[in-house]
Amino acid sequence: MERNVARLRARLTALGVGLRPHLKTCKSVDVARRVMASPQGPATVSTLKEAAHFAAAGVRDMIYAVGIAPAKLDQVVALRAEGVDLAVLLDTVAQAEAVAAASRAVGQRIPALIEIDCDGHRSGVKPGDTERLLAIGHALAQGAELRGVLTHAGGSYAARGEQALRQCAEDERRGVVEAATALRAAGLPCPVVSLGSTPTAHSATDLTGVTEVRAGVFVFFDLVMAGIGVCQVEDIALSVLATVIGHQPDKGWLLIDAGWMAMSQDRGTAKQAVNQGYGVVCDLAGRPYPDLVVADANQEHGIVTLRPGSAGVMPDLAIGDRVRVLPNHACATGAQHRSYHVVRGTQVAIEAEWPRFGGW
Amino acid sequence: MERNVARLRARLTALGVGLRPHLKTCKSVDVARRVMASPQGPATVSTLKEAAHFAAAGVRDMIYAVGIAPAKLDQVVALRAEGVDLAVLLDTVAQAEAVAAASRAVGQRIPALIEIDCDGHRSGVKPGDTERLLAIGHALAQGAELRGVLTHAGGSYAARGEQALRQCAEDERRGVVEAATALRAAGLPCPVVSLGSTPTAHSATDLTGVTEVRAGVFVFFDLVMAGIGVCQVEDIALSVLATVIGHQPDKGWLLIDAGWMAMSQDRGTAKQAVNQGYGVVCDLAGRPYPDLVVADANQEHGIVTLRPGSAGVMPDLAIGDRVRVLPNHACATGAQHRSYHVVRGTQVAIEAEWPRFGGW
């Protein structure tokens, strides 16, 4: 984890932009403090529960990077009253009007960023849709603060190869900078130009016009990121410790006590070149068994088999033996657990337990 | 929920067997008390965390229905020392020897059931594998208590149609009774003959030789169960309340603030006749919008679209409007939340908040 954090920091320093880490991956104050530039932030969150939890731990600069529902503005205002510079995100005039109205009601300009849709994968205003962009900007101007523009190249998760990743990163940059330029050309402010995803943060070669990068899963990495090529399997800093609880030798199955409740049901590698099932099986030191995969999972059972086409043999793992399983998706797997048991490198000894939280 | 519980109770009473509900679905003391025959149980659990949590709430009769890892026996012994009749499950001689050794060490016969594999879907001894069955029974006899046999027709989730479901139920019954008969013929005790899954519990027509039925998801039901045909969509007693946070009209998308973190990534209906995506969208009273489905999901975003081939039109849902989403799998979706907000029928008012727990 420390190496992963240092790697992205060094990269962004070289590109001349700051990091606003997305804390939805870790949902842990202990991890957050190791990934943020300072204990006060900056940071990105995906729920108001995260905003409140990290605010209570002293984080003072956050963007709630999911489109705001008007009914949530009361809680945003309450957090801001505690001294937290919490900004919201939106992509419709209706939301902008709600934020402006709430701002007027409390006599305080609530900061909002306009979400830009750089790759059509989810939400946001198309960079070239100047009409909608300016309508939102002008609606915000009626009491709220237009803080800037924000985009997320979620489509980069489907990119394959260095060239495609660099193209995603450049499309992400061009889209959000184009939107910022349009706002400024219309006389509207746009101090913040925010973009990011772990694949593009690790692929961008030029971030001209960008003020900050957001990324989340880079802190732990996972099999999806390894499949995309932005990390190696040995960089993955999160695993689930499991115990062998059965064998079905006629089927070549080994059963472990980590099913989808422990691993999550994320099957993000199913569409990649190497389908990693529900996870990669390692020894206690984190060294993968190259021929094994968690091929299937029930709620509390994982079914470990040889990989399809493998010429290997099942290692001699007896009832009670322990293994580590690397996850497809660190955000999803982490969310199934109440804390992190911290180990250093290939050590087995637990150095610390870091609580994590969930909910909304 | 109350109707679902009453329905299965009435069914099993008519068949002359008791219900040992599986509390892994609810992980809630409030729900457990409404589904168990008495506040003391009986009950089934899938983790020792559940066993400890329900023990603290007064449950005194539990089966931990996942193959035991020897390292967990200390905790089993500790719970039993508190007066909880907690039985373990196993399907290997190695586990039986570990349970017998632990029993001798504490001077107390730890009760164990032998898991029977009635349909080849996961773990357990094949009913006809008398050699392995008796070897486990004899190993247990060296200090432990052979409490009986237990099976789970997990394969019933893939059955389609009433006749196939009845066949699964009969195969489940025949398999576990055959194993009990073999143990008794060898002079070994087998007081408990336990089987169950929600599909077979609702399909069995004869449970001769069976002493108890286990089922979990029947308490809430879900879209997978509706797809199998053991409930109607209107029986589903669990939904996720979400808010509209965006539109992408050119794509026919409506965005809600419930993504896979709120719904889970269970896609259990993907292999059924009707693929329900990440869930069925309803109004606040729980009435489904027949043409809508949560077609895709990110961590905190759900993408709602018209169903493929639908001739309907997108209902007029504005920013801030709220919907309920019915889940594919109640166990998985429930696990993403910290409590249940209880409503009565089609009412919107929250009558109570019931905490739920997770972890191991």
Interface residues (C-beta under 8 A of the other chain):
Chain A: K24 S46 T47 V66 G67 I68 A69 P70 A71 D91 T92 A94 Q95 A98 D117 G120 R122 S123 G154 T243 V244 I245 G246 H247 Q248 K251 L255 D257 W260 M261 A262 S264 Q265 D266 R267 N298 Q299 E300 H301 I303 A318 I319 G320 C331 A332 A335 Q336 H337 R338 G358 G359 W360
Chain B: K24 S46 T47 V66 G67 I68 A69 P70 A71 D91 T92 A94 Q95 A98 D117 G120 R122 S123 G154 T243 V244 I245 G246 H247 Q248 K251 L255 D257 W260 M261 A262 S264 Q265 D266 R267 N298 Q299 E300 H301 I303 A318 I319 G320 C331 A332 A335 Q336 H337 R338 G358 G359 W360
